[in-house]
């Protein structure tokens, strides 16, 4: 007769104990939940940070090994590479926008001269083409080094101040940053071997359009050739090649339009970053100047064409960031003929025989003769 009483007392004690544990858990979560979330988030970010450090370190070692093949001691090369990887280019002040493009152009040219002289100093035995490819390899190392330093700064700051908001922001950024880092890390192989990359597609179209015509220099590391198609004179511009360079297409277009003020059309071809869900190799047509970078070359092309009221048309081949800076895929290279067909159809529709058309194949000419 006393058993139900004892069972009820035991049930009450167990229930009371669970209530106490639940209250303790809730209180602990209220006081330490943020810290736990910060700890778990920082742990995941820390793993990516170590991957970034590994990629940056391995790329630096590859750069030192490649540059050391051309006449300098590894210790000297390592010291100079360390300086290059940490070098900076400060953009001009833009509070007064008047003339800022030309100031930026001057700063970029000055930095390029500084950069190339540093590479040349440690590679006295390298030919021009090899040195250009090695410069591209160093630029890959610079990008990875900056990404590592940037993520490490955000990670250390969030950890130092226990800032949950900063940690969450960093965790949201990491997938994109790691994709970018992975693309640059993969690109080092193509630049070491001197192979064409996705961004070489524009110059490849220009080379095929030149059809063996004699190329003449028109700007620094930039050439052009005159060819004919269906009675039209085509002025075809591209970077010099086969070394890794993008040349100065903006300056080249300016000069050619000065030489041929009666030109009726400017067409640019370049690689373009695709959106997620789009297929690699999709070709798109439009108007404007298809050229990336800091904007100086596009400004020059737009200014020269606008001054003479010359229509600008663009053809782009879409690809991912990784595809743009790694070895050119066969399916992307196959788009060269498609771009040529579109260009020829465009000038047939927009111009008449005896017209002068300026064509610029924009991109890196590494491995493109």
C-alpha positions in Angstrom: 0.0 0.0 0.0 3.0 2.3 0.4 4.6 1.5 -3.1 2.6 4.2 -5.0 3.8 6.8 -2.5 7.5 5.9 -2.9 7.2 5.8 -6.7 5.6 9.2 -6.7 8.3 10.6 -4.5 11.0 9.1 -6.7 9.4 10.5 -9.9 9.1 14.0 -8.3 12.8 13.9 -7.3 13.9 12.9 -10.9 11.7 15.6 -12.4 13.1 18.1 -10.0 16.6 17.1 -10.9 15.9 17.5 -14.6 14.4 20.9 -14.0 17.5 22.0 -12.2 19.7 20.6 -15.0 17.6 22.4 -17.6 17.9 25.7 -15.7 21.6 25.3 -15.4 21.9 24.5 -19.1 19.9 27.6 -20.0 21.9 29.8 -17.7 25.1 28.4 -19.0 24.0 28.9 -22.6 23.0 32.5 -21.9 26.3 33.3 -20.3 28.6 31.2 -22.5 26.7 30.6 -25.7 28.4 33.4 -27.6 31.8 32.3 -26.5 31.0 28.7 -27.6 29.8 29.9 -31.0 32.9 32.1 -31.4 35.1 29.2 -30.5 33.5 26.8 -33.0 33.5 29.4 -35.7 37.1 30.4 -35.1 38.1 26.8 -35.2 36.6 26.3 -38.7 38.1 29.5 -39.9 41.5 28.6 -38.4 41.5 25.4 -40.5 41.0 27.5 -43.7 43.7 29.9 -42.5 46.2 27.1 -42.2 45.3 26.0 -45.7 45.9 29.5 -46.9 49.3 29.6 -45.2 50.3 26.3 -46.8 49.3 27.5 -50.3 51.1 30.8 -49.8 54.2 29.1 -48.4 54.4 26.4 -51.2 53.9 29.0 -53.9 56.7 31.2 -52.4 59.0 28.1 -52.4 58.1 27.4 -56.0 58.9 31.0 -57.0 62.3 30.9 -55.3 63.1 27.6 -56.9 62.1 28.8 -60.4 63.9 32.2 -60.2 67.1 30.5 -58.8 67.5 28.7 -62.0 68.6 31.9 -63.8 71.8 33.0 -62.2 71.2 34.1 -58.6 71.9 32.4 -55.3 68.7 31.0 -53.6 69.3 33.1 -50.5 69.4 36.3 -52.5 66.4 35.2 -54.5 64.5 34.4 -51.3 65.3 37.8 -49.9 64.1 39.7 -53.0 61.0 37.5 -53.4 60.1 38.3 -49.8 60.3 42.0 -50.5 58.3 41.7 -53.7 55.5 39.7 -52.0 55.1 42.3 -49.4 55.4 45.3 -51.8 52.5 47.7 -52.1 51.1 50.1 -54.7 49.3 53.1 -53.2 46.5 54.4 -55.4 46.4 58.2 -56.0 44.1 60.4 -54.0 40.6 60.7 -55.6 39.0 63.5 -53.6 39.5 65.7 -56.6 38.6 63.3 -59.5 40.0 65.5 -62.2 42.9 63.7 -63.8 42.8 60.7 -61.4 43.0 58.2 -64.3 46.2 59.6 -65.6 47.7 59.7 -62.1 46.7 56.1 -61.6 48.2 55.2 -65.0 51.5 56.9 -63.9 51.5 55.0 -60.5 50.8 51.7 -62.3 53.6 52.2 -64.8 56.0 53.2 -62.0 55.1 50.1 -60.0 55.4 47.8 -63.1 58.9 49.2 -63.8 59.9 48.6 -60.1 58.4 45.1 -60.2 60.1 44.1 -63.4 63.5 45.5 -62.4 63.4 43.4 -59.2 62.6 40.2 -61.2 65.3 41.1 -63.7 67.9 41.6 -61.0 67.6 38.0 -59.7 67.2 36.4 -63.2 70.1 37.8 -65.2 70.3 34.6 -67.3 66.6 34.5 -68.3 65.3 35.5 -71.7 62.5 38.1 -72.1 59.7 35.6 -72.5 60.8 33.5 -69.6 61.2 36.6 -67.4 57.6 37.7 -68.3 56.3 34.3 -67.3 58.2 34.4 -64.0 56.8 37.9 -63.3 53.3 36.4 -63.7 54.3 33.6 -61.2 55.5 36.2 -58.7 52.1 38.0 -59.1 50.3 34.8 -58.2 52.5 34.6 -55.1 51.7 38.2 -54.2 47.9 37.5 -54.5 48.2 34.5 -52.2 50.4 36.3 -49.7 47.9 39.1 -49.5 44.9 36.8 -49.1 46.7 35.0 -46.2 47.6 38.3 -44.5 44.1 39.7 -44.9 42.4 36.6 -43.5 44.9 36.3 -40.7 44.2 40.0 -39.8 40.4 39.4 -39.6 40.9 36.1 -37.7 43.3 37.6 -35.2 41.1 40.7 -34.6 38.0 38.6 -34.1 39.8 36.3 -31.7 41.4 39.2 -29.8 38.1 41.1 -29.2 35.8 38.0 -29.0 33.6 39.8 -31.6 30.9 37.4 -32.7 29.7 39.7 -35.5 33.2 39.9 -37.0 33.6 36.1 -36.7 30.3 35.5 -38.5 31.2 37.9 -41.2 34.6 36.2 -41.7 33.0 32.8 -41.8 30.6 34.0 -44.5 33.5 35.4 -46.6 35.7 32.3 -46.3 34.1 30.2 -49.1 34.7 32.9 -51.6 38.2 33.7 -50.4 39.2 30.1 -50.4 37.8 29.6 -54.0 40.0 32.6 -55.0 43.0 31.3 -53.2 42.5 27.8 -54.8 42.4 29.4 -58.3 45.6 31.3 -57.8 47.3 28.3 -56.3 46.4 26.2 -59.3 47.5 29.0 -61.6 51.1 28.7 -60.5 51.6 25.5 -62.6 50.5 27.2 -65.9 52.7 30.2 -65.4 55.7 28.0 -64.5 55.2 26.0 -67.7 54.4 29.0 -69.9 51.0 27.5 -71.0 48.1 29.6 -72.3 45.4 30.3 -69.7 41.7 31.1 -70.0 42.5 34.8 -70.1 44.6 34.1 -73.2 41.5 33.5 -75.3 41.3 37.1 -76.6 44.9 37.2 -77.9 44.4 33.8 -79.5 41.4 35.1 -81.5 43.6 38.1 -82.6 46.5 35.8 -83.5 44.2 33.7 -85.7 42.8 36.8 -87.3 46.3 38.1 -88.1 46.8 35.0 -90.3 50.6 35.3 -90.3 50.6 39.0 -91.1 53.6 41.0 -90.0 53.1 42.4 -86.5 54.5 45.8 -85.6 54.9 47.4 -82.2 52.4 50.1 -81.3 52.8 50.4 -77.5 54.8 48.8 -74.8 54.6 45.0 -75.2 51.7 45.5 -77.6 51.7 44.8 -81.4 49.2 45.2 -84.3 48.9 43.9 -87.8 46.9 45.0 -90.8 44.8 42.3 -92.5 41.8 42.4 -94.9 38.5 40.7 -94.8 35.8 41.1 -97.5 37.3 44.4 -98.7 37.6 45.8 -95.1 40.9 46.8 -93.5 41.3 45.3 -90.1 43.7 46.7 -87.5 44.3 43.8 -85.1 45.8 44.6 -81.7 47.1 42.2 -79.1 49.8 41.9 -76.4 53.2 40.9 -77.8 53.5 37.3 -76.6 54.5 34.6 -76.2 55.5 35.8 -72.7 53.0 36.5 -70.0 51.9 40.1 -70.5 48.6 42.0 -71.2 50.4 44.9 -72.9 48.9 48.3 -73.1 45.8 47.9 -75.3 44.3 51.2 -74.3 47.3 53.2 -75.5 47.5 51.1 -78.6 43.8 51.8 -79.6 44.4 55.5 -78.9 47.4 55.6 -81.3 45.7 53.6 -84.0 42.6 55.8 -83.9 44.9 58.8 -84.2 46.6 57.2 -87.3 43.2 56.1 -88.8 40.6 58.8 -87.7 38.2 57.4 -90.3 37.9 54.0 -88.5 34.2 53.0 -88.4 34.2 50.4 -85.6 36.1 49.3 -82.5 35.6 45.7 -81.4 37.1 44.2 -78.3 37.2 40.5 -77.3 38.0 39.3 -73.8 37.3 36.6 -71.2 34.5 37.5 -68.7 33.7 36.0 -65.3 30.6 33.9 -65.5 27.8 33.9 -63.0 27.0 30.8 -60.9 24.7 28.6 -63.0 26.0 29.8 -66.3 28.0 27.4 -68.5 31.7 27.9 -69.1 32.4 29.0 -72.7 29.1 30.8 -73.2 29.7 33.6 -75.7 27.9 37.0 -75.3 27.8 40.1 -77.5 27.2 43.7 -76.6 28.4 47.2 -76.7 31.2 49.0 -74.9 34.9 48.1 -74.2 35.4 44.5 -73.0 38.5 44.9 -70.8 39.1 44.4 -67.1 41.9 45.6 -64.8 42.0 48.9 -62.9 40.2 50.8 -65.6 43.0 52.9 -67.2 42.9 51.0 -70.5 39.1 51.0 -70.7 39.1 54.7 -70.0 41.6 55.3 -72.9 39.6 53.1 -75.3 36.3 54.7 -74.4 37.7 58.2 -74.6 39.4 57.7 -78.0 36.3 56.1 -79.5 33.9 58.7 -78.0 36.1 61.6 -79.3 35.7 60.3 -82.8 32.1 59.0 -82.4 33.2 55.5 -83.3 30.8 52.7 -82.1 32.3 50.2 -79.7 31.2 46.5 -79.7 32.3 43.7 -77.4 32.4 39.9 -77.5 33.1 38.0 -74.3 33.6 34.3 -73.5 32.4 33.5 -70.0 34.4 31.4 -67.6 35.1 31.0 -63.9 37.9 32.9 -62.1 39.9 29.6 -61.8 39.4 28.9 -65.5 40.6 32.4 -66.4 44.0 32.0 -64.7 44.7 28.3 -65.1 45.6 26.2 -68.2 43.2 26.9 -71.0 40.7 24.1 -71.4 40.0 22.5 -74.7 36.3 23.4 -74.6 37.2 27.1 -74.1 39.8 27.0 -76.8 37.2 25.7 -79.2 35.3 29.0 -78.8 38.0 30.8 -80.7 36.3 29.9 -84.1 32.9 30.8 -82.7 34.1 34.3 -81.7 35.7 34.8 -85.1 32.4 33.9 -86.8 30.5 36.4 -84.6 33.1 39.1 -85.3 32.9 38.6 -89.0 29.2 38.7 -89.0 29.2 41.8 -86.9 31.4 43.8 -89.3 29.4 42.6 -92.3 26.3 43.9 -90.6 27.7 47.2 -89.3 30.2 48.2 -92.1 30.6 48.3 -95.8 33.6 47.3 -98.0 36.6 49.7 -97.7 35.8 50.4 -94.1 38.5 50.4 -91.4 37.8 48.3 -88.3 39.9 48.1 -85.2 39.9 44.8 -83.4 41.6 44.3 -80.0 42.1 40.8 -78.5 42.4 41.6 -74.8 44.1 39.3 -72.3 47.3 37.6 -71.2 49.5 36.3 -74.1 51.4 33.6 -72.1 52.1 30.8 -74.5 50.4 32.6 -77.4 52.7 33.3 -80.3 
